[in-house]
């Protein structure tokens, strides 16, 4: 069933495509010109309040390309017209952003704690999906402050988009857009901890709930520990599956991905190990960083990541991606070994 948020986004895209001016809250959204062209002057950037969910038509055709050096976080330089909103955020909150292009655009999203291209993090950006497809990601700030949401494009020029901004509240009993589960809303067969689905039994599946960024990563938490613990999933192009687990200082980590059927993995499959240095509940409030000392090996196109010894206790993330073909689908098994 299509979610309420997705139905609203679809209606917004249709309205904008038809040339309508859409204003979900007249006090905030007057047509399509609320984006700031630059973000150096905070007073010039429209601040949107911390509502549970907001949808707005976004137009970058009247803007210019002022910032494009985002290869370190978005994965590509972004020569398209860029514009900005500002959001007041508090440490530990969860935010989810989703942008859908009207036609022919290749959008990208990123969050900046200050107006500086060097402050962009790979964990707070999204540019995976290609022309004509939406982008989305979740974000959890590490400190209180005003953060800037940039809407950009890998293609030159501007376009019209439908933007959704959601701030789900963990523990309010409502399963909101961008929230895998809610601790106060029990679901049959789902173990939920801090609004993350927890896999406690071998061969449980990641399917059915969001786990496509570090904020919504699926927790691996078997009672017997992570000794060759298997889980299953399905990954598609323009997607990411994220798993998280804790490891103590001096432990070894080994994570491997293999096909559920057949003997080889598809091209462009990748497995990445990341680390967050906050390892206590409610955890996951630091931006995960790649682990340069981890070693990746490939067998029949299938990746294995090995870290012989952890330097300290941390929260770890294993991310499975397959790109750039958005039509590719791959059913896999992921085995995590920590000892």
Legacy VTK file of the C-alpha trace (Angstrom):
# vtk DataFile Version 3.0
C-alpha trace
ASCII
DATASET POLYDATA
POINTS 339 float
0.000 0.000 0.000
1.307 3.477 -0.865
2.196 5.517 2.240
0.429 8.802 2.990
3.692 10.679 2.505
4.255 9.088 -0.878
0.683 9.825 -1.997
1.119 13.471 -1.013
4.451 13.663 -2.849
2.864 12.096 -5.928
0.024 14.629 -5.820
2.525 17.452 -5.405
4.609 16.307 -8.389
1.460 16.042 -10.502
0.307 19.516 -9.488
3.671 21.102 -10.182
3.933 19.292 -13.526
0.561 20.763 -14.459
1.857 24.245 -13.691
-0.036 24.722 -10.432
1.333 26.757 -7.560
1.275 24.517 -4.490
1.333 25.928 -0.968
0.708 23.403 1.790
0.999 26.127 4.447
0.433 29.660 3.121
2.259 31.123 6.104
5.443 29.361 5.036
5.322 28.433 1.376
4.452 31.216 -1.033
4.750 29.533 -4.425
8.111 28.190 -5.556
10.570 30.926 -4.605
11.432 30.147 -0.971
14.904 28.723 -1.678
17.927 30.917 -0.991
20.529 31.104 -3.776
23.404 31.201 -1.272
23.782 30.169 2.362
26.584 32.417 3.710
24.088 34.906 5.179
21.774 33.044 7.622
19.254 35.882 7.533
18.759 35.325 3.796
17.873 31.621 4.129
14.238 30.685 4.781
13.987 28.790 8.092
11.403 26.021 8.232
10.130 24.989 11.685
10.468 21.527 13.138
7.068 20.216 12.038
6.438 16.477 11.928
5.972 16.564 8.160
6.168 19.280 5.520
5.761 19.169 1.750
6.614 22.006 -0.589
7.131 22.733 -4.270
10.744 23.693 -4.973
11.922 25.622 -8.018
15.642 26.083 -8.761
15.266 27.420 -12.301
15.675 31.015 -11.124
18.786 30.180 -9.075
22.444 29.743 -10.061
25.257 27.243 -9.559
27.269 28.574 -6.620
28.505 25.330 -5.064
29.589 22.178 -6.894
32.578 20.604 -5.082
30.725 17.802 -3.300
32.524 14.721 -4.631
33.753 13.829 -1.127
30.240 13.448 0.255
27.725 13.189 -2.601
30.081 11.110 -4.745
29.972 13.556 -7.658
30.499 17.201 -8.422
27.146 18.988 -8.713
27.058 21.643 -11.475
23.296 22.226 -11.285
21.526 25.214 -9.759
21.567 24.931 -5.979
19.268 26.372 -3.325
18.918 26.197 0.447
16.476 25.930 3.308
17.476 26.203 6.975
16.177 23.907 9.706
16.571 24.365 13.494
17.660 20.971 14.819
18.435 19.483 18.215
21.092 16.865 18.926
19.816 13.305 18.539
16.679 14.196 16.569
15.908 12.202 13.446
15.200 14.047 10.191
14.241 12.560 6.846
14.358 14.409 3.526
12.953 13.259 0.180
13.082 15.155 -3.120
11.273 14.060 -6.293
12.045 15.684 -9.673
9.200 16.729 -11.939
10.921 15.750 -15.189
14.397 15.154 -16.571
16.375 16.146 -13.486
19.090 14.337 -11.528
18.678 15.762 -8.023
21.057 15.586 -5.087
20.531 16.445 -1.413
22.997 17.344 1.328
23.032 18.809 4.830
25.612 21.402 5.897
26.168 22.370 9.567
27.734 25.597 8.252
27.748 27.110 4.762
30.948 25.457 3.559
31.326 22.746 0.933
34.047 21.086 3.006
31.545 20.466 5.841
29.483 17.997 3.820
29.594 14.379 5.049
28.939 11.209 3.060
26.459 10.265 5.798
24.452 13.451 5.229
24.095 13.447 1.438
22.309 11.487 -1.289
23.092 11.303 -5.009
22.604 7.665 -5.991
19.584 7.334 -8.214
20.166 9.063 -11.546
18.032 11.053 -13.969
14.312 11.195 -13.310
14.472 9.491 -9.924
14.072 10.874 -6.416
16.690 11.046 -3.682
16.208 10.631 0.045
18.213 10.205 3.228
17.921 10.518 6.983
20.090 12.647 9.225
20.752 12.884 12.969
22.569 16.032 14.174
25.269 15.731 16.813
24.647 19.189 18.289
21.904 21.801 18.496
21.936 24.444 15.794
20.719 25.608 12.410
21.506 23.237 9.542
21.281 23.983 5.831
19.563 21.611 3.406
20.988 21.987 -0.092
18.977 20.900 -3.145
21.308 20.472 -6.099
21.711 18.494 -9.321
24.321 16.521 -11.228
22.955 18.128 -14.411
23.478 21.830 -15.249
20.567 24.232 -14.890
17.536 24.186 -12.636
14.347 22.209 -12.242
11.172 21.849 -10.204
10.942 19.336 -7.363
8.598 18.107 -4.660
10.355 18.221 -1.284
9.264 16.277 1.789
10.821 17.073 5.176
9.893 14.760 8.053
10.946 14.754 11.707
9.696 11.407 13.062
9.419 11.126 16.832
10.658 7.836 18.241
8.401 6.468 20.968
5.215 8.390 20.172
3.390 5.246 19.076
3.094 6.351 15.442
5.012 4.732 12.599
6.051 7.817 10.626
7.667 8.207 7.217
11.385 7.380 7.460
10.947 5.413 10.698
11.529 1.621 10.529
9.511 0.893 13.679
8.342 2.595 16.858
9.073 1.257 20.341
5.530 2.096 21.539
3.769 0.465 18.590
4.348 -3.302 18.710
4.430 -5.133 15.387
4.100 -8.875 14.995
7.492 -10.457 14.403
9.431 -7.197 14.801
11.842 -6.484 17.644
12.231 -2.707 17.939
14.925 -0.852 19.891
15.252 2.945 19.763
13.044 2.733 16.647
15.460 0.408 14.843
14.408 -3.069 13.768
16.594 -5.683 15.480
17.466 -9.020 13.887
17.759 -11.546 16.732
17.470 -14.881 14.901
19.607 -16.364 12.090
18.312 -15.809 8.540
15.870 -13.070 9.492
15.217 -10.637 6.660
15.897 -6.918 6.397
12.992 -6.564 3.971
9.801 -4.740 4.802
11.156 -1.715 6.695
13.446 1.186 5.860
17.136 0.585 6.522
18.779 2.540 3.723
20.969 4.905 5.740
22.876 4.981 9.010
19.995 6.584 10.946
17.660 3.679 10.103
20.258 0.909 10.036
18.993 -2.540 10.999
20.519 -3.703 14.274
22.141 -7.120 14.528
21.473 -8.330 18.067
21.378 -12.112 18.527
21.443 -13.265 22.144
24.388 -15.551 21.473
26.600 -12.877 19.927
27.706 -12.187 16.377
29.573 -15.394 15.615
28.956 -16.075 11.909
25.473 -14.542 12.220
23.540 -14.748 8.924
20.775 -12.449 7.720
19.101 -12.142 4.335
17.955 -9.266 2.178
17.251 -7.915 -1.287
19.018 -4.895 -2.739
18.018 -2.938 -5.816
19.771 -0.248 -7.794
19.327 3.234 -6.305
19.138 1.657 -2.855
21.263 0.799 0.157
20.858 -1.698 2.982
22.506 -0.723 6.271
23.222 -2.999 9.223
24.696 -1.945 12.553
26.319 -3.751 15.464
28.679 -3.102 18.373
32.195 -4.465 18.770
34.609 -4.162 21.686
38.236 -3.077 21.541
40.569 -5.730 20.127
37.887 -7.783 18.401
38.078 -8.892 14.775
35.272 -8.126 12.319
34.453 -10.022 9.148
31.374 -9.289 6.992
30.593 -11.078 3.711
27.823 -10.922 1.125
26.921 -13.911 -1.072
23.976 -14.654 -3.415
20.966 -16.550 -2.111
20.771 -18.324 -5.457
23.568 -18.988 -7.926
27.287 -18.646 -7.352
28.200 -15.136 -8.499
27.290 -11.619 -7.455
26.190 -8.910 -9.911
28.537 -6.189 -11.158
28.766 -2.986 -9.148
27.908 -4.679 -5.844
29.768 -3.116 -2.940
30.101 -3.684 0.795
31.423 -0.894 3.021
32.389 -0.932 6.702
31.936 2.295 8.659
32.506 3.252 12.274
30.839 5.574 14.765
32.718 6.324 17.959
29.614 6.571 20.118
28.994 3.015 21.306
26.379 3.476 24.033
22.598 3.691 23.768
20.933 5.484 22.120
24.045 5.397 19.896
24.117 6.307 16.197
24.357 10.039 16.900
27.818 10.467 15.361
28.299 10.477 11.600
29.742 7.077 10.614
33.099 7.262 8.870
34.798 4.777 6.493
37.356 2.462 8.079
40.579 2.821 6.046
42.265 -0.149 7.750
39.496 -2.541 6.674
40.420 -4.850 3.783
37.951 -5.749 1.018
38.394 -8.916 -1.044
36.233 -10.190 -3.914
35.291 -13.794 -4.744
33.093 -14.348 -7.806
32.143 -10.684 -7.591
31.056 -11.057 -3.955
32.677 -8.756 -1.364
34.110 -9.608 2.038
35.326 -6.899 4.408
37.780 -7.819 7.137
39.129 -5.787 10.046
41.755 -7.854 11.924
41.569 -5.839 15.140
39.387 -2.966 16.339
41.210 -0.059 17.964
38.390 0.686 20.401
34.790 -0.040 21.282
32.531 1.466 18.632
29.284 1.144 16.774
29.868 -0.295 13.291
27.883 -0.181 10.068
27.912 -2.545 7.096
26.359 -0.984 3.983
25.380 -3.016 0.913
24.819 -1.156 -2.375
24.397 -2.009 -6.027
24.519 0.763 -8.608
24.186 2.508 -10.973
21.561 0.303 -12.705
18.219 1.111 -11.007
16.592 -1.979 -12.520
19.004 -4.441 -10.900
17.703 -6.558 -8.007
19.867 -8.920 -5.990
18.775 -11.382 -3.272
21.676 -11.913 -0.877
22.864 -13.365 2.402
25.046 -11.279 4.690
27.141 -12.992 7.372
28.665 -10.955 10.212
31.371 -12.407 12.441
32.678 -10.519 15.505
34.983 -12.284 17.933
LINES 1 340
339 0 1 2 3 4 5 6 7 8 9 10 11 12 13 14 15 16 17 18 19 20 21 22 23 24 25 26 27 28 29 30 31 32 33 34 35 36 37 38 39 40 41 42 43 44 45 46 47 48 49 50 51 52 53 54 55 56 57 58 59 60 61 62 63 64 65 66 67 68 69 70 71 72 73 74 75 76 77 78 79 80 81 82 83 84 85 86 87 88 89 90 91 92 93 94 95 96 97 98 99 100 101 102 103 104 105 106 107 108 109 110 111 112 113 114 115 116 117 118 119 120 121 122 123 124 125 126 127 128 129 130 131 132 133 134 135 136 137 138 139 140 141 142 143 144 145 146 147 148 149 150 151 152 153 154 155 156 157 158 159 160 161 162 163 164 165 166 167 168 169 170 171 172 173 174 175 176 177 178 179 180 181 182 183 184 185 186 187 188 189 190 191 192 193 194 195 196 197 198 199 200 201 202 203 204 205 206 207 208 209 210 211 212 213 214 215 216 217 218 219 220 221 222 223 224 225 226 227 228 229 230 231 232 233 234 235 236 237 238 239 240 241 242 243 244 245 246 247 248 249 250 251 252 253 254 255 256 257 258 259 260 261 262 263 264 265 266 267 268 269 270 271 272 273 274 275 276 277 278 279 280 281 282 283 284 285 286 287 288 289 290 291 292 293 294 295 296 297 298 299 300 301 302 303 304 305 306 307 308 309 310 311 312 313 314 315 316 317 318 319 320 321 322 323 324 325 326 327 328 329 330 331 332 333 334 335 336 337 338
